[in-house]
Amino acid sequence: QVQLMESGGGLVQPGGSLRLSCAASGFTFTSATMRWYRQATGKEREFIALISSAGDITSYAGSVKGRFTISRNNAKMTVYLQMNSLKPEDTAVYFCNVIRASRNNWGQGTQVTVSS
């Protein structure tokens, strides 16, 4: 079955950087568009970024464009989210997502806290 495992979250000061990873298994990774979402406490889950199966097409939410970069390593079946210039409003649980057979699949999430 589809498995997604996020890692790399933590506590960082405003202006700092983190790189999140999402290790995937149970599906054909090389044919899958991958997405990152986040959910802050008391708010709905929101789309952050996506990357096409070949890695040649990316798209970002306006709130993170220019600060976050999504990438993937198909040989390692891993997708990454490089987050720079972090702000307190980036504090959230970050989730990896893939749609297979019209079904959303999610990892357990990784907490990112931006605070001084």
The 8 nearest C-alpha neighbors of each residue, nearest first, counted from 0:
[[1, 25, 2, 26, 24, 104, 3, 99],
 [2, 0, 25, 24, 26, 3, 104, 23],
 [1, 3, 24, 23, 25, 0, 4, 106],
 [2, 4, 106, 23, 22, 21, 105, 5],
 [5, 3, 22, 21, 106, 23, 107, 2],
 [4, 6, 21, 20, 108, 109, 106, 22],
 [7, 5, 20, 19, 109, 8, 21, 4],
 [6, 8, 19, 18, 20, 9, 109, 5],
 [9, 7, 111, 110, 109, 6, 19, 17],
 [8, 10, 111, 112, 110, 11, 7, 109],
 [9, 11, 112, 113, 111, 12, 114, 8],
 [12, 10, 113, 15, 112, 114, 9, 13],
 [11, 13, 115, 114, 113, 15, 14, 10],
 [14, 12, 86, 85, 15, 113, 114, 87],
 [13, 15, 84, 85, 12, 86, 16, 83],
 [14, 16, 13, 85, 12, 84, 11, 83],
 [17, 15, 83, 82, 85, 84, 14, 18],
 [18, 16, 82, 81, 19, 83, 15, 8],
 [19, 17, 81, 80, 82, 7, 20, 79],
 [18, 20, 7, 80, 79, 6, 8, 81],
 [21, 19, 79, 6, 5, 78, 7, 22],
 [20, 22, 5, 78, 4, 77, 79, 3],
 [21, 23, 77, 4, 3, 76, 20, 5],
 [24, 22, 3, 76, 2, 77, 21, 4],
 [23, 25, 2, 26, 1, 3, 22, 76],
 [24, 26, 1, 0, 2, 23, 27, 28],
 [25, 27, 28, 24, 1, 0, 23, 99],
 [28, 26, 29, 30, 31, 25, 24, 76],
 [27, 29, 31, 30, 26, 76, 73, 23],
 [28, 30, 52, 27, 31, 73, 53, 76],
 [31, 29, 52, 28, 27, 32, 53, 51],
 [32, 30, 52, 28, 29, 33, 27, 51],
 [31, 33, 51, 52, 50, 97, 34, 30],
 [34, 32, 97, 50, 49, 96, 31, 51],
 [35, 33, 49, 96, 48, 95, 97, 50],
 [34, 36, 95, 48, 47, 94, 96, 49],
 [37, 35, 46, 47, 94, 45, 93, 95],
 [38, 36, 93, 92, 45, 44, 94, 91],
 [37, 39, 44, 91, 92, 43, 45, 42],
 [38, 40, 91, 42, 41, 92, 90, 37],
 [39, 41, 42, 38, 91, 92, 43, 90],
 [40, 42, 39, 43, 38, 44, 91, 92],
 [43, 41, 39, 40, 38, 44, 45, 91],
 [44, 42, 38, 45, 41, 39, 40, 37],
 [43, 45, 38, 37, 36, 42, 46, 39],
 [46, 44, 36, 37, 43, 38, 47, 42],
 [45, 47, 36, 48, 35, 60, 37, 44],
 [48, 46, 36, 60, 35, 59, 45, 37],
 [49, 47, 59, 35, 58, 34, 46, 60],
 [50, 48, 34, 58, 57, 33, 35, 59],
 [49, 51, 57, 33, 54, 56, 32, 34],
 [52, 50, 32, 54, 56, 53, 55, 57],
 [51, 53, 32, 31, 30, 54, 29, 50],
 [54, 52, 51, 55, 29, 30, 56, 50],
 [53, 55, 51, 52, 50, 56, 71, 70],
 [54, 56, 53, 51, 57, 50, 52, 70],
 [57, 55, 51, 54, 50, 58, 53, 49],
 [58, 56, 50, 49, 51, 55, 59, 48],
 [57, 59, 49, 48, 50, 56, 60, 47],
 [60, 58, 48, 64, 47, 61, 63, 49],
 [59, 61, 47, 62, 63, 64, 48, 46],
 [60, 62, 64, 63, 59, 47, 65, 58],
 [61, 63, 60, 64, 47, 59, 66, 65],
 [64, 62, 66, 61, 67, 60, 65, 59],
 [65, 63, 61, 66, 59, 62, 60, 67],
 [64, 66, 67, 63, 68, 61, 59, 83],
 [65, 67, 83, 63, 64, 84, 82, 68],
 [68, 66, 82, 81, 63, 65, 83, 64],
 [69, 67, 81, 80, 70, 82, 66, 65],
 [68, 70, 80, 79, 81, 48, 50, 67],
 [71, 69, 79, 78, 68, 80, 54, 50],
 [72, 70, 78, 77, 79, 73, 54, 69],
 [71, 73, 75, 77, 74, 76, 78, 70],
 [72, 74, 76, 75, 29, 71, 77, 28],
 [73, 75, 72, 76, 77, 29, 71, 28],
 [74, 76, 77, 73, 72, 22, 71, 23],
 [77, 75, 73, 23, 74, 72, 28, 22],
 [76, 78, 22, 75, 21, 72, 71, 23],
 [77, 79, 71, 21, 70, 20, 72, 22],
 [80, 78, 20, 70, 19, 69, 71, 21],
 [79, 81, 69, 19, 18, 68, 82, 20],
 [82, 80, 18, 68, 67, 17, 69, 79],
 [81, 83, 67, 17, 16, 18, 66, 80],
 [84, 82, 16, 66, 85, 67, 15, 81],
 [85, 83, 14, 15, 66, 16, 86, 82],
 [84, 86, 14, 83, 13, 15, 16, 89],
 [85, 87, 13, 88, 89, 113, 14, 84],
 [88, 86, 113, 89, 90, 114, 13, 85],
 [87, 89, 90, 86, 113, 91, 85, 39],
 [90, 88, 87, 86, 91, 85, 113, 112],
 [89, 91, 112, 88, 111, 113, 87, 39],
 [92, 90, 39, 38, 111, 37, 110, 93],
 [91, 93, 110, 38, 109, 37, 108, 111],
 [92, 94, 37, 108, 109, 36, 91, 110],
 [95, 93, 108, 36, 35, 37, 106, 96],
 [94, 96, 35, 106, 105, 34, 21, 36],
 [97, 95, 105, 34, 104, 35, 33, 94],
 [96, 98, 33, 104, 103, 34, 99, 32],
 [99, 97, 103, 102, 101, 104, 100, 96],
 [98, 100, 102, 101, 97, 103, 104, 31],
 [101, 99, 102, 98, 103, 97, 104, 26],
 [102, 100, 99, 98, 103, 104, 97, 31],
 [103, 101, 98, 99, 100, 104, 97, 105],
 [102, 104, 98, 97, 105, 99, 101, 96],
 [103, 105, 97, 96, 98, 102, 1, 106],
 [106, 104, 96, 95, 3, 94, 103, 107],
 [105, 107, 3, 4, 108, 95, 94, 5],
 [106, 108, 4, 105, 94, 5, 109, 3],
 [109, 107, 94, 93, 106, 5, 92, 110],
 [108, 110, 8, 93, 92, 6, 5, 111],
 [109, 111, 92, 8, 91, 9, 93, 112],
 [112, 110, 8, 9, 90, 91, 92, 10],
 [111, 113, 90, 10, 9, 114, 11, 110],
 [114, 112, 87, 11, 12, 90, 13, 10],
 [115, 113, 12, 87, 13, 112, 11, 10],
 [114, 12, 13, 113, 11, 87, 10, 112]]
